Amino acid sequence: EDQVTQSPEALRLQEGESSSLNCSYTVSGLRGLFWYRQDPGKGPEFLFTLYSAGEEKEKERLKATLTKKESFLHITAPKPEDSATYLCAVRSYVIQGAQKLVFGQGTRLTINP
Amino acid sequence: NAGVTQTPKFRVLKTGQSMTLLCAQDMNHEYMYWYRQDPGMGLRLIHYSVGEGTTAKGEVPDGYNVSRLKKQNFLLGLESAAPSQTSVYFCASTNRVNEQYFGPGTRLTVT
C-alpha cells in the first residue's frame, strides 16, 4: 500500500533559522511527488513537482529535493509569512488520466519574528 | 479567472439531513476531484471525474454521491448525513498530468 509520512508534525523556528522538512514515501512506481502549502482555512496551494531522484526545484526561500525514498523541503532564512502547513503527496497511479494522490499528514511550520 | 470555487463555505447539518456541495472551475480542466481532510488523517480522495458525464469512486466513497453534468461543475452529495462526515471538503481540478488546483474548502459539521 502506498504511504507518505511527513516529519516533524510541527516545527517552530526563529526568523532566519534555516531547516528542512522530511517526506518519506513508499509507492509502487513513483509518477511524481508534490509539495503543497496550506494556510489556515484555505485550500492547498501547489509549490513543486519532482519526478526523479536527484531532481531539485527552488522557489524563493524554498528548495525541494528528491531521493528514491524521501523528499526534503529546505527552508532558507525563513520569514514569518512562511508559516503554514506543508503537505507532501505522491502520485501512485493514473486511471484514464486521473491522478491518485496519496497525501502525508503535513508539517505545521511556525516562524517566530 | 477565479480558479476553483466551492459553495457553501460553511454548513451545519443534523444527522439524517441531506445537502449538496458545489465545485466550479473556470480553467477548462478535464479532471475533477473531491477530498475530505480530517485532523491526523491527511487528505483522502472521495470521488473523482475524468470528464463530463463520468464519475468514479476514490478511497472513501461510502455515504457520498457525485455528478458531473457540466465540464466546469462537480457536485458532491450527502443523502443522509452522519456525524462521521464532519470534515473539511476540498474540490480540486487538473489537466492531464499536471498539478491539482484546490478550492478554498467547505467546512461541514454534522450534529
Interface residues (C-beta under 8 A of the other chain):
Chain A: V4 G32 F34 Y36 G41 K42 G43 P44 E45 F46 T49 L87 A89 V94 I95 Q96 G97 A98 Q99 K100 L101 F103 G104 Q105 G106
Chain B: V4 E30 Y31 Y33 G40 M41 G42 L43 R44 L45 Y48 S49 V50 A56 G58 F90 A92 T94 R96 V97 N98 E99 Q100 Y101 F102 G103 P104 G105
